Amino acid sequence: STSCNSPSEVHILVSYHALVYVSTVCLDTAILCALSLGTAELLPLFGNHDVLGGLVCMWSVAITRWALICSLLLSNVDLKQRAVMKRWAAAHCFLGSVYESCRQVMFGGPLESGAGPLENPWFLVLNTVAAAATCLFWEITFPDSNKENNRKEKKQKTMVLFIRVICFLKKDLVILAGALIFLFLAVLCELFALLQTGKIIDALGSPSHWNDFPSALFLMSLFSFGNTLSVGCREGFFSCAISSFTRKVKVQLFGSLVFQEIGFFESTKTGDLASRLSADTGLMGHVVSLSTNLLLRTLIELLGIMVVMFGLSWKLTLLILMEIPLTSLLQSIYDTYYQRFSKEILDSMARANDVASEVMAGIRTVRSFNMERNEALRYSKTLLEIHSLRTRRDVVRSIYGLLRKVTDLGIRVAMLCYGQKLILSGQMSTGTLVFFIFYQRDLGNRIKTSVWILGDIVNSLSTAEKVFEYLDRKPQVSTDGTLQPDTLRGHIQFHNLTFSYPAYPDQPVLQGLSLEAKPGQMTALVGPSGGGKSTCVSLLERFYQPQDGEILLDGQPLQSYQHQYLHSKVAMVGQQPILFSGSIRDNIAYGLKNCSMERVIQAAQKANAHEFISQLEHGYDTDVGEHGGQLSGGQKQRIAIARALIREPQVLILDEITSCLDTESEQMVLQALANCPSQTLLVIAHRLKTVERADQIFLIDRGVIIEKGTHHELMEKRGKYYKLREMIFTEKADLKIIL
């Protein structure tokens, strides 16, 4: 909790606090020696069996020790650390007195440690270690610093995430209930099988009990079979529940993603989304399986073992339970580092997936520029980053495993030492201690498993946070419109539009732009690249929301129209159309239910696509391949045009569609469009023939309209449109000369 400016200051501070701690322990030992000698002389005054007098002496010694430590050593420690050290000193000084007092209230009997722990030096060592571990566990779990509120908020957030994950299992409660029933049956059968095993051992060890052997063997076999059957049924039920859970999460996540605005996909990489859909949803299912299966089973077994151990020796059981705060402390520290590394690994894996997807999608470009080695090296660097993070995570895991082994060894040594004392005092037999050791091993395994599962659940929940972030995200472009008129004229009006893309908010693309597209007319947008032409189309398609101004369709704001209705009346064909895996027929009838083959053929004929489709081996059932890779650019363009024409939209947007078409196909498409006199046609084109036929032309540059009018009117003005036409004409002439 103390900030330092350099590593040397940190080392000095740590050394100082270590020195204070060691000095305090040494001082307390000296004080305890002196006070123990004095109280040993006072005890006979109360009587050798006066428990009350012994407790009074113990509490007096503890209070004196705590007061001397606080006044002599801790007064020079800074305020922030003084509170921590005082809490440790209190635990260190009063732990023995509290233990003896509670034991007397519950069980009675003579004092174990008396007034002088010097008779049992191990008690002083054990008391020191227990107090330090308890205080350290308390300070980490409930820190007295400014970060306490953040830690509480983090725990609350984790609990909310866990509850939300479990809520996905509401519809599978019957399956989950069956799994829990078999879980309890499996644990009960296992415990009874162990009990019968003990009876078998007793029967074999004593000839007088040999008659009990057959019945014990039968019951052990029966319970073992019941355990095996219950375990198999439990795993089957849990597998069904987890499979259903994962499917639901993936469906909801995918449904949430596809409704996000286009700007979201431009700022979020595809590899990241794919990683959330595949890896993270699987980890969420992992949380369910651990929390409802392994954790419950382990806790039930832990409870049963503790009941048996308390029956054998409650003193040794309390000693062994010291392992819980120590293991929890180690797990808490381990989880902090593990969560950080896990999150970084997942992010790195998402970046690696994004690199691989990007290269595979653009393999033609990579090959044409001879960048195979460079892209392989780039992918190798991302994998090297993942390897480095995993190595660091595994080092932390190894250190954590080592410390757990040392803790377990220390608890076992303390148990054997204290067990020897109990045997010498006649409070326990050697056979009972041996039996207790076996149970201690099982108890330790259950404690470690429980703590590990809880930590793993917390680590897995950190991945669920990103999934729920996407699930809860509301699209910035609303689709809540409800307007669905019976007839739509297709009158479009842009009023003072101002727009900047979300990734570049300080770079306006449109600045107060206004234009009008009337039904039955062809409106052309021309101008240099980057001037804002395609942006107008994107706004009309509701891909983005303008920062200022509005778009009216038949006098109504565009956002007031119902989402599905709007896109059934407004269709767009882009310059680089995307086809989906499947047949040509499926791509033309994309999004239409019960679309007849006659409509598909008519749309293909209008787009001048029917001829080349008929020449294919499978005709309209030909698979186009991924992204239409089995077709040429012109063929994909004509199929995309047919996909738009089959809907018979009132507003048709053509964004440079003639760039991949030959002259004959272009003329046939334009002729087909001319046969729809009531349709509003918005065209972005550079070809002169397309532009010349337009009823009105808008020249857009840097987000504003420079000129507008018909082709003849703009040519007469001899403005920028005229210069643009002349430049295109000159370039074509030069190209012909070169050819």
N, C-alpha and C positions, 0 to 999 in steps of 0.2 A: 504493500500500500504506500510505500515511500518511493518517490520518483528520484532517479539519479541521472546524471548527465553523461557518465562515462562508465565503461566496464570496470575500471579500477575502483570507482566509488561503490559499485555494486558488491565487489569482492570484499572491500573494507567493511561494508555494512553487514554482509552475511557473516564475516569473521567476528565482528563485534557481537552480534546476536548469539552466535554459537558460544562465544566466550562467556556471555552473560548466562546462558543456559547451563553450561558446565559448572560455572562458579556457583550458581544457585543450587545445583544438585550436591556439590561438595559441601556448601554451607549447610544445607538441610541435613546431610548425613552427620555432620559434626553436631548440629543442634539436637538431632534425634538421639545421638549417642549420650549426650549430656543429660537430656531430659529423661531418657529411658532408665539411666542409672538412678536418677532421683525418684522416678515413679516406682521403680522396683523396690525402693526402700519404703515408699508410702503405701503400697498395696496391702502389706500385712495388717495395716491399721483397719482396712475395710474387711479383712478376712480373705482367705485364699479362694473361697468359693463365692465371694460377693460379686456378682456380675455387674450390678449397678455401679459399684465403686470402680470396677475395671473400665467400664464405659466412660465414667466421669474422667478418669485419668487419661484415657485415649483421646477424648475430645479436648481436654485441656492441653495435651501435648500438640494436637493438631492446630488448635487456635494459636498457640504460642509460636509454632513453626511458621505458620502463614504470616503472622504479624511481623516477625523478625525478617523474613525474606522480603516482604513488601517494603519495609522501612530501610533495610540495609543495602539492598541491591537494586530493586526495581524503581527506586525514586529517581535514579539518574537516566532511566530509559525514556526515549521520546514518548509523547502522549499516545500516538497511534499504536506503538508496540507495547506500551505499558498495560493497556487494557487486555491485550492478548496474553501477555506474560502473567498478569494477575489471575486470569481465568485458569491458566495452566497451573499456577502455584496452588490455587484453591483445590483443583482436582487432585494434584499431587499430594497435598497435605491431608485432605479430608476423605480420600477414597477408602483407606483402611477403616476409618471410623464408621463411615456410612455402611460399608460391607458388614462389619461386626454388628452394628445396630440392627440392620435389616435381618440378618441371620438370627439374632436373638428373638426378634419379634415373630419370625416365621417358624423357627425350629427349636429355639431354646438351647440349653446345654452350656458347657463351660466355654470361656473365651478361647479362641484358637491362637490369636497373636498376643494376647495379654497386653501389657503396657509397654513392653519392649520388643520391638521387631528384631532386635539384634540376636534374639534367640533363633530366628529364622531369617538368615540373610537373603535367601531367595525371595522372601516376601517383599523386601525392600526393592530388589531389582525388578520384580514383577510389577510392583506398584508404580515404579518410575516409568516403565515401558507402557503400561496400560494408561496412565495419566497422559503421557505424551501423545500416544496414538489417539486417544479419545479427544483430546483438545485439538489435535491437528485435523481429525475428521470433522469436528464441529466448525472449525474456522474455514475449512474448504466448503463444507456443505452450507453453512450459514455465515458467510463472511461479514465482518463488521467494517464495511467500507462503502464507498460511493457506488460500487458495482453490485451491491446487494439487490437493488431494485431491478437492474438489468438481468441478474441471474433469476430472480423470481419471475420476471416477465418471460424469460426463456423457458422456465419450467412450465409455466401456465400455457405458453404457446405449444410446447411439446405435448402437454396433456390434451389440448384442444385438437391437435393433429391426430393423436392416437384415437380420440373419440370419433373424429370424422372418418378415420380409416375403418373403425369397427362398424360405423353406421352403414357402410356399404354391404354389410352382411345381414341387413334387416330382412331381406326377402329370402334368405337362406337359413332362417332360424331353426327350421325343422331339421335340416341336415346338421347344423351346428349342435343342436340339442342331442341328436343321436351320437355325434362324435364325443360330446362331453360325458354322456352316459357310459359309453364304452371306455372312456378314459378313466372314470372312477372304478369301473369293474376291473380294468387291467391293474390298477394300483392295488385294489383290495386283494385280488387273486395273487399278486406278487407277494404282498405282506403275509397272507395266509400260507403260501407255499414256503416262505422262509421259516414261518413258525413250525410247520410240519417237518421241515428239514432238521430243525433243532430237536424235535421229538424223536426223529430217526436216529440222530447222533446219540441221544440219551438211551434209546433202546439198545443200540449196538454196544454201548459202553457198560451196560448193566444187564447181566443174564436174567435178572428178575423181571425185566421189562421187555424181554424178547417177544412176548405175545402181542405187544403194542406195535411191533414193527410192520406187519402187513397192513393194518388199518392206516398207519401214518404214511406208508409208502403209497397206498391208494389215494389218500387225500392229497398228498403232495403232487402226484401225477395229475389228479383231477384239476387242482388249482393251477398247475403249470399249463395244462392244456387250455383252461379258461383264460389265463393270462395271454397266451399266444393268440387265441381266437379274438379276444378283445382288442389286442394291439393291432391286429390286421384290420378289423372293422373300424377301429378308430382312425387309422391312417387312411383308409378308403374314404370315410366321411369327410375328413379334413381335406383330402386332395380334391374332392368334388367342390367343397366350399371355397377353397382357394382358387380353383380354376374359374368358378363362377365369379368370384370377386375380381380377379384379374381382368376377365372379359368386360365386366361392367366399368371398371376404371378406364380401360382403354377406349371403350365406346364413348364414354362421357368426355374423356380428354380429347379424342379426335373430333367429336361433335363440337366441343368448345373452340378448338383450333380453327376449324373450317369456317366458322362464323366471324372470325376476327377480321379487322380491316386489312387492306392490302399493305398499308404501311407497317403493320406488325411483322409481316413476312419479309419485308425488305430490311428491317432492323434485326430480325432474329434469323440465325442461320439454320438451314435445313438439318444439318447434322445434330444440332442441339435438340430440335423438336423430335427427330427420330430416336435420339437417346432417351428422351423422356417417355416416349411411347413404348419403347422396348425394355430398356434396362430398369428405369425408375419404377414403372408399374409392377415389374416383377419383384423388385425389392419391397414394395408395399405389400404384396402378397406374402413375402417372407416375414414381414412383421406380424401378419395375422397368424401364420403357422406357428411362430415362436410364442406369441402372447397367449394363444388359446390352447396350444398343444403342449409344447415342452415346458413352458413356465408353470402351467397348472399342474402338470404331472409331477414336476420337480418339487413344487411347494407342498403337494399332498404327501409325497414320499418324505420330504423334510420334516413335516409335522409328525408323521408316524414314527420316524426314527428318534426325534427329540423326546416323544412321550416315553419310548422304551429306555432311552438313555437317562432321563430324569428318574425313572424307576430304579435304575442300577446305581447311579450316584449323581445327585444334583450338584454336588460341589465340582466334580470334574466336568459336568455339562456346562456350568457357568464359566469355567475356565476356557473350555473349547469355544464357547460363544463369543469370546473375545476376537475370534477370527473374523466375525462378521464386519465390525467397523474397520478392521485393518484391510480386509479384502475390498470393502466398499470404498475406502479411501484410495487404494491403488486403482480401482476401476474408475473412480471419478477423474483422477489425473490422466489415466490412459484414454478415457473417452474424449477428453478435451483435445488431445493431439490426434486421436484416431478420426474424429469427426472432421477436423480441419483437413487432414490428408485425404479422407474419403471424398470430400466435396471437391478438392482440387483435382483428384483423379477423375471424377465424373466429368468435370469441366474439360479436362484434357482429352478424355475419351470422346467427348462431343466434338471438340475441335478436330481430332483425328478423323472421326466419321465425316465431318464436313469437308475436310481436305480430300478424302477418298471419293466422296460423292461428287465433289466439284471436278476432280480429274476425270472420273469415269464419264460424267455428263459431257465434258468437253474434250474427249479423247482425240477427236479429229484435229482440234486446234493444237493440242499438245504434240501430236504426231507431225503436223505440218511445220511447227517451229522447232522440232528436234529437242523437245523439253522433257523427254522421258526420264532422263537421269536426274534433272533438277527437281521434277515433281516427286520422284522416288526419294530423293534426299530430303525434300520438305516433309514428306510423310514420315520418313525415318526420324527426323527431328522431333515430330510430335510424339512418336512412339518412345523415343529416348526420354522425353519429358515424363511420360507416363511411367516408364521404368524407374526413373529416378525417384519419383514420388512414391511408387510402390516399395522401393528399397528402403526409403526413410520410414515409411509406415511399418514395414516388417521389422526394422531395427527397434522401433518403439514397442512393437508387439513382443519381440524377443526379450527386451529388458523387463517388460511387464510380466512375462512368463517366469523369468528368473526371480524377480521379487516375490511373486506368488509362491514359488517353490521354497524360497527362504522363509517366508512367513509361515507356510505350512510346517516346515521343519521346526521352526521355533516353537509353535504351538504344541507340536508333538513332543518335543523335549520337555517343555514345561508340564505337559500332562503326565509324562512318565515320572518326572521328579515328584510331582504332587501325588501321583498314584503310589509311589514307593512310601511316601509319608503316611498315606492312608492305610497301606498294608501293615506298616510297622505299628501303627496305632490300633490295629485290629478293626478298622472301620470298613475294610474291603478285603476280599480274598483274591488270591492270585488269578484264579480262573475267571472271576468277574472282571478283573482288569484286562485280561486277554480278550474276553468277549467285548468289553467296552472299546478296546482298540479297533476291533473290526467295525464296530458301529461308528466310531469316530472317523474312520476312513470314508465310509459311505456318507456320513454327515458332511465332511469336508468337501467331498465331490459334489454333493447337492448344493452346498452353499456357493461353491465356485460356479457351478452351472447356473444357479439363479442369478447371481451377480452378473455373470457374463451375458446371460440372456437379456437382462434388463439393459445393460450397456449396449448390446447389439440392437435392441429395439430402438433405443434412442438414436443410435447411429443410422439405422434404416429410416427412421422418421425424418431425418434431415433431408433425405432424398424426396420424401413425400411433400416437403414444403414447396418445392418448385412445381410439382404436379398440381397441387392445390392453387398455387399462384396462377397457373394457366387456366385451371377450372373456374376460378373466381373472376378472371379478367373480363371486363365488359368491353365490347368493341367500341372504339372511339367514333366510328361512323354508325349511327343508329339505324336499325332495321325494324323499328317499331311502328312504321306507318300503316294505316288501315284503309286508305282511299282506294277503291276499286270501281271506277265508273264503267258503265256498260259500253260506252263508246269513247274512243280516244282519237282526237284529231292529229296530235303530234306536233303542236305548236310549241317551239322551244325558244326561251328567252334567257339570256345571260345578263344579269344586272350587276354592274360594278364589282366583278369578281376579283378578289385578292387572295392569292394562295401561295404558300411555301410548303415544300415537302417536309414531313416530320423530321427527317434526318438532317435537313439544312434549314432550320427555321429563320435564319437571318438572310436567306437568299430568296427573295420573292420571284416566283416564276410568272405569275399573272399580277398585273397592277391596274385595278379598276377597269377590267375588260368588260365590254357589253356588246352583244350581238344577238341576232334573231334568225331563226331557221323556221320557215313556214311550211305547212303541209303542201305536198305536191310539187315541191321545188327541190333542186339540188343545190346545196350550199357547200362551197369548197373553202378549205383553210389551207393557205400556202404560206411559205416563208422559210427562212433559214432554219437549220437544225438547232434545237434548244430554244426556239422562240416561244413555245407554249402551246403548240397545236395539239399534240397528243395529250397534254395536260387537260385541255378543254374536254377531250373525249373521256378521259379518266374521271373527271368530275361529273360528267353527264351519266356515266355508268355507276356512279355512287361508290367508286373505289376510295375516294377521299372526301373530306368535308372542307369547303373553303373557309378561310379565316374571316372573310368579310364578303358581303354580297350574297346573292341567292340565284338559284336556277329555277325557272318556272316551266312547268309542262302543262299546257292548256290552262295557264293562269294559276295553277296550284304549285306550291313549293314541292320540289322533287322529293324531299324526305317525308312528305305526308302520304306518298303512295305505298301500298303494300309491297313488300320486297319481291315476292314471287310474281305478282301482277306486273310490276314495273319491268322486270327482266324478261317477261313474256312479250311485252310490247316494244321493248328497246333491245335490239340485237347489234352486236359488234363483231367485225372480222378484223383481226389485227394483222400487222405486217409479218409477224412470225407466229402463225397459228400453232396451237398445241393440239395434237391428237392423242387419244388415250389408247392403251393396249386393247385390242379387240378387232372386230370386223369393221369394214367400211360402213356397212349398214348401221351398226351400233353407233359409230361416230356421227353419222348424218342425223340420226334420230336421237342424239344424246339429250337426255332430260325429258323426252316425250314418252308418255305411256300409250301403249296399244297403237303405235304408229304403223299404218299400213305400208306395204311395199310399194304401192302405187305412188304415195306421197313422197317416198324416198327417191324413186326414179324421177319423178317430176322435178324435184329440187335439184337433183344431179344434172338433169338436162338443162335447166336454167343456168347452172354454173358451168356448163360445158365440160362436165366430168363423166357423163354417162358413157361416152365413147371409149375412153381409156379404161374405165371400170369394167366394161363388157369384155374387153380384150384380155383381162386377167384370167388366170386359170380357174379361180373360184369366184370370180365376179364380185358381187357385193358382200360375199362371205369371206373375202380375202382379209387376213390378219395384217394390220398396218404396222405391227411391231411397236416397240417401246418409243413413245413420243413420235410415232409415225415414221420411224427410221427406215422402213421398207419402201417408202415412196419418195419421189423427188420433191423439190421445193414447190414447183408449180402444181403438182398433183395434190399436195397437202393444202395448198392455197385454195384450189377449186373445191375440195371436200369441205373446207372450213366455210366457204361461201354457201355451199349447199346446206350446211348445218344451220346457217343463219336464215336462208331463204325459206326453209321448210316451215319455219315458225310464222311466216307471213307477218313480220313485225310492222308496227306503224312507224317506228323510227329505226332506220338502218344506218349504222356507222361503219364506214370503210376507211381503215387506216392503212394507206399505202398498199392496198391489196393487189394492185396491178404490177407491182415491182417484179413479181415472179411469173407473170403471165405473158404469153406471146400475144402478138397483135390480134390474131383471130379470136383467141379466148377472151381477150379484153373487150373486143367489140360485141361478142355474144353476151357477156355478162352485163355490159352497159345497156344492150338492147333489152335484156330481160328486166332490168331495173326500170327501164323507161315504160314498161307495160304496167307499172303500178302508179298511176297518176296521183293517187291520194297519199302516197307515202312520203314521209319526210326523210330526205337523204342527206347525210352529212359525210363529206368526203375530205380526206387528207391525201393529196396527191401531188406529184411533180410532173407527171406526163401531160403534155400540152393538150392532147385530145380530150383527156378527162376533165381538165380545168376549163377548156373552152366551152364545154357543154353545160357548165354550171350556170344556174340562174343568178347566183350572186357569189362573189369571191371576196374573202377577207384575207388581207396580207397581215400576218402577225409577226412581230419582231420584239423580243425582250419583254413579252408579256403585255403588249399593247397593240391595238389595231392601227396600222400605219395607213392603209388604204382599203377601200371597199367599193364594190360595183361589179358590173359584168366584165367579161373578158374584153369586149370592144371598148367599154368606157375606160377601163384601166389602161389599155394600150394607148388610147388617145391622150391620156394625162401625161404619158411619158415619164412616169415617176419610178418608184422603186420596183413596182411590178414589171414595168416595161424593161428595166435594166436586168431584172432577174430572168425574164424571158430571153432577152438577148444573150445573156451570159450562158444560159442553158443551150441556146441555139448555136452559139459559138463553140461551146465545148463539144457538141455533137458533130459540128463540121470538122473540128480538129481531129476528133476520133475517127471520122470517116477517112480523113487524109492519112492518118496513121495506119489504119487498116488497109 
